Amino acid sequence: MKDLAHLGIKLFADGADRAEILRACANPVIRGFTTNPTLMRAAGVTDYERFAREILEIVPDRPVSLEVLADDFPEMDRQARRVASWAENVYVKIPVTNTRRESSVDLICRLAHSGIKVNVTALLTLEQVRTVASVLAGAAPAYVSVFAGRIADTGRDPVPVIAAAVELLAGNPNIELIWASPRELLNIWQADSVGCQIITLMSGLVSKLDLIGKDLSDYSLDTVKMFHDDAVKSGYQL
C-alpha cells in the first residue's frame, strides 16, 4: 500500500464549514477546495458572495471550486462570469444539465473558450464525460467531476467507470478528472490506480487521514476499548 506521499492523485477538501476549511488549509496534503449549495446550506451559510470571498482570502494559492446557483443558462452564464472574476484560482462549477435535463454543454463551451476555468459537476455517465470532453478540449483549464460515490450507491462498481473516463479525457492536458463523493479512504487508492488526477474528501474523511497505514491489531484493540468505554458510560446493566 503506497502512502499518500507516493500517490499521484491530488486531494481536495470538500465542504463549507469555515473552521474545517481553515484546518484543511493548514494540511499540506490538501491541494484544493470544492463546495456546493447543498454543503453551504448545511453549514448555515446565508450570504453566498461573502462566504466565497472569505474562503478565497483563506485559500489564495490553491484552486477553489464555487458553483452557480441558477437553473436557466443565460443566468448561469452571468453568474459564472461574476464568480470567476473574484479570484484567479476560482473554478466555476457548472452542472452537466439543468433540472429539466437540458444539457449545459453549449454554456460550458462558451465559458471555457472565453478563458473561464470550469468544473463540470454531477456527471455519472460516460456519455456525459465524452460530450463534455469534446467541448473542453483546447480551452481553459477545467475539471470534470464524476460522482463515483453516487455510482456506488446504485450498486455499480465505479472503478471501471472512472478508468474509462480517464481514457476518454486522455490527450486533453487542460482537463483533469475528479473522483467526486467518495465514501471511504480506500477510494483514494482506487482512483489513483486508474490514473484519476483528483479526489474530493469531505471533512469526515479528511479527519481519518491519520488512520492510513494504522496497525490493524492496534485498531482492533481501539475498537474493543471504544465499545467497553461506551458500555461503562451508558450505565447498562445485565
C-alpha positions as CSV (number, residue, x, y, z in Angstrom):
1,M,0.0,0.0,0.0
2,K,1.5,3.3,-1.1
3,D,1.5,6.2,1.3
4,L,0.0,9.5,0.3
5,A,3.4,11.0,-0.5
6,H,3.9,8.4,-3.2
7,L,0.5,8.7,-4.9
8,G,0.0,10.8,-8.0
9,I,-3.6,11.8,-7.1
10,K,-4.3,15.2,-5.6
11,L,-6.6,15.5,-2.5
12,F,-9.2,18.3,-2.5
13,A,-11.2,19.2,0.6
14,D,-15.0,19.4,0.0
15,G,-17.2,21.4,2.4
16,A,-18.5,24.8,3.5
17,D,-17.6,25.0,7.2
18,R,-15.1,27.9,7.7
19,A,-13.3,26.3,10.6
20,E,-12.9,23.0,8.8
21,I,-11.6,24.8,5.7
22,L,-9.0,26.6,7.9
23,R,-7.9,23.3,9.3
24,A,-7.7,21.7,5.9
25,C,-5.8,24.7,4.5
26,A,-3.1,24.0,7.1
27,N,-2.7,20.4,5.9
28,P,-0.1,20.3,3.1
29,V,-1.7,17.2,1.6
30,I,-4.8,19.2,0.7
31,R,-4.2,20.7,-2.8
32,G,-7.5,22.4,-3.5
33,F,-11.1,23.0,-2.3
34,T,-14.6,22.5,-3.5
35,T,-18.1,23.3,-2.3
36,N,-21.7,23.4,-3.5
37,P,-25.0,25.0,-2.5
38,T,-26.1,21.9,-0.5
39,L,-23.0,21.9,1.6
40,M,-23.2,25.6,2.1
41,R,-26.8,25.4,3.2
42,A,-26.0,22.5,5.6
43,A,-23.2,24.7,7.1
44,G,-25.5,27.6,7.7
45,V,-24.1,29.9,5.0
46,T,-26.6,32.7,4.4
47,D,-24.6,35.1,2.2
48,Y,-23.1,33.3,-0.8
49,E,-20.7,36.0,-2.0
50,R,-19.4,37.0,1.4
51,F,-18.7,33.3,2.2
52,A,-17.0,32.8,-1.1
53,R,-14.8,35.8,-0.8
54,E,-13.8,34.9,2.8
55,I,-12.8,31.4,1.6
56,L,-10.8,32.9,-1.3
57,E,-8.9,35.1,1.2
58,I,-8.1,32.0,3.3
59,V,-7.1,30.0,0.2
60,P,-5.3,32.3,-2.2
61,D,-2.9,29.7,-3.6
62,R,-4.9,26.6,-4.4
63,P,-7.9,26.0,-6.7
64,V,-11.3,26.7,-5.2
65,S,-14.5,25.5,-7.0
66,L,-17.6,27.5,-6.5
67,E,-21.0,26.6,-8.0
68,V,-23.5,28.7,-9.9
69,L,-27.0,28.9,-8.4
70,A,-29.3,29.4,-11.4
71,D,-31.2,26.8,-13.4
72,D,-31.5,28.7,-16.8
73,F,-28.5,29.1,-19.0
74,P,-28.3,32.8,-19.5
75,E,-28.4,33.4,-15.8
76,M,-25.8,30.6,-15.2
77,D,-23.6,32.4,-17.8
78,R,-23.9,35.7,-15.9
79,Q,-23.3,34.1,-12.5
80,A,-20.3,32.1,-13.8
81,R,-18.6,35.2,-15.2
82,R,-19.2,37.1,-11.9
83,V,-17.9,34.3,-9.7
84,A,-14.8,33.8,-12.0
85,S,-14.0,37.5,-11.5
86,W,-13.4,37.1,-7.8
87,A,-10.0,35.4,-8.0
88,E,-7.6,33.8,-10.4
89,N,-7.8,30.5,-8.6
90,V,-11.6,30.1,-9.0
91,Y,-13.0,27.2,-11.0
92,V,-16.7,27.8,-11.6
93,K,-18.9,24.7,-11.1
94,I,-21.5,24.2,-13.8
95,P,-23.9,21.2,-13.5
96,V,-23.9,19.0,-16.5
97,T,-27.6,19.6,-17.1
98,N,-30.2,21.9,-15.6
99,T,-33.2,20.5,-13.6
100,R,-35.1,20.0,-16.9
101,R,-32.4,17.6,-18.1
102,E,-31.3,20.1,-20.7
103,S,-27.6,19.8,-21.5
104,S,-25.3,22.5,-20.3
105,V,-22.7,21.7,-23.0
106,D,-23.2,24.9,-25.0
107,L,-22.8,27.1,-21.9
108,I,-19.7,25.1,-20.9
109,C,-18.2,25.5,-24.3
110,R,-18.8,29.3,-24.3
111,L,-17.3,29.8,-20.8
112,A,-14.3,27.5,-21.3
113,H,-13.4,29.0,-24.6
114,S,-13.7,32.5,-23.2
115,G,-11.0,31.7,-20.7
116,I,-13.1,30.8,-17.7
117,K,-11.9,27.8,-15.7
118,V,-14.9,25.5,-15.1
119,N,-15.6,22.4,-13.0
120,V,-18.3,20.5,-14.8
121,T,-20.2,18.7,-12.0
122,A,-22.8,16.0,-11.3
123,L,-21.6,13.6,-14.1
124,L,-22.5,10.0,-13.6
125,T,-22.3,8.5,-17.2
126,L,-19.5,8.0,-19.7
127,E,-21.7,9.6,-22.4
128,Q,-21.7,12.8,-20.3
129,V,-17.9,12.6,-19.9
130,R,-17.5,12.1,-23.7
131,T,-19.8,15.1,-24.6
132,V,-18.2,17.4,-22.1
133,A,-14.7,16.5,-23.1
134,S,-15.4,17.3,-26.7
135,V,-16.2,21.0,-25.9
136,L,-13.5,21.5,-23.2
137,A,-10.7,20.3,-25.5
138,G,-8.2,23.0,-26.1
139,A,-9.9,25.5,-23.8
140,A,-9.1,26.9,-20.4
141,P,-8.0,24.6,-17.6
142,A,-11.0,22.5,-16.5
143,Y,-12.2,19.8,-14.1
144,V,-14.7,17.1,-14.9
145,S,-16.3,15.7,-11.7
146,V,-17.7,12.2,-11.9
147,F,-19.7,11.3,-8.8
148,A,-18.2,7.9,-8.2
149,G,-19.8,7.6,-4.8
150,R,-23.3,8.0,-6.2
151,I,-22.5,5.4,-8.8
152,A,-21.5,3.1,-6.0
153,D,-24.8,4.0,-4.2
154,T,-26.7,2.3,-7.1
155,G,-24.8,-1.0,-6.6
156,R,-22.4,-0.4,-9.5
157,D,-18.7,-0.5,-9.3
158,P,-17.4,3.0,-10.0
159,V,-13.8,1.9,-10.7
160,P,-14.3,0.8,-14.3
161,V,-16.3,3.9,-14.9
162,I,-13.5,6.2,-13.7
163,A,-10.9,4.2,-15.6
164,A,-13.0,4.6,-18.8
165,A,-13.4,8.3,-18.0
166,V,-9.6,8.7,-17.7
167,E,-9.2,7.1,-21.2
168,L,-11.9,9.5,-22.6
169,L,-10.0,12.5,-21.3
170,A,-6.6,11.3,-22.3
171,G,-4.9,13.7,-24.7
172,N,-6.5,16.7,-23.2
173,P,-3.9,18.2,-20.9
174,N,-6.2,21.1,-19.9
175,I,-8.8,18.7,-18.3
176,E,-8.4,16.9,-15.0
177,L,-10.8,14.2,-13.8
178,I,-12.2,14.4,-10.3
179,W,-13.5,11.3,-8.3
180,A,-16.3,13.1,-6.5
181,S,-18.3,12.0,-3.5
182,P,-16.0,9.2,-2.2
183,R,-17.4,7.1,0.6
184,E,-14.1,5.8,2.2
185,L,-10.4,6.4,2.2
186,L,-9.9,3.3,0.1
187,N,-11.3,5.3,-2.8
188,I,-8.1,7.4,-2.9
189,W,-6.1,4.3,-3.9
190,Q,-8.7,3.1,-6.2
191,A,-8.8,6.4,-8.0
192,D,-5.1,6.7,-8.1
193,S,-4.7,3.2,-9.5
194,V,-6.7,4.1,-12.7
195,G,-5.0,7.4,-13.2
196,C,-7.6,9.8,-11.9
197,Q,-6.0,13.1,-11.1
198,I,-8.1,14.4,-8.2
199,I,-10.4,13.1,-5.4
200,T,-12.6,15.3,-3.1
201,L,-12.8,14.5,0.6
202,M,-15.4,15.8,3.0
203,S,-14.3,16.7,6.5
204,G,-15.2,13.2,7.9
205,L,-12.7,11.6,5.5
206,V,-10.1,14.4,5.9
207,S,-10.2,13.7,9.7
208,K,-9.5,10.0,9.0
209,L,-6.3,10.6,7.0
210,D,-4.2,9.8,10.2
211,L,-5.6,6.3,10.1
212,I,-3.8,5.5,6.8
213,G,-1.4,2.6,7.4
214,K,-2.5,2.1,11.1
215,D,-1.7,-1.3,12.5
216,L,-4.8,-3.4,12.3
217,S,-4.2,-5.2,15.6
218,D,-4.0,-1.8,17.3
219,Y,-7.1,-0.7,15.5
220,S,-8.9,-3.8,16.7
221,L,-7.9,-3.0,20.3
222,D,-9.1,0.6,19.9
223,T,-12.4,-0.7,18.7
224,V,-12.8,-3.0,21.7
225,K,-11.9,-0.2,24.1
226,M,-14.5,2.1,22.4
227,F,-17.2,-0.5,22.9
228,H,-16.2,-1.1,26.5
229,D,-16.0,2.6,27.3
230,D,-19.4,3.3,25.9
231,A,-20.9,0.4,27.8
232,V,-19.5,1.8,31.1
233,K,-20.6,5.4,30.3
234,S,-24.1,4.2,29.4
235,G,-24.6,2.5,32.8
236,Y,-26.2,-0.5,31.2
237,Q,-26.8,-3.5,33.5
238,L,-27.4,-7.2,32.8
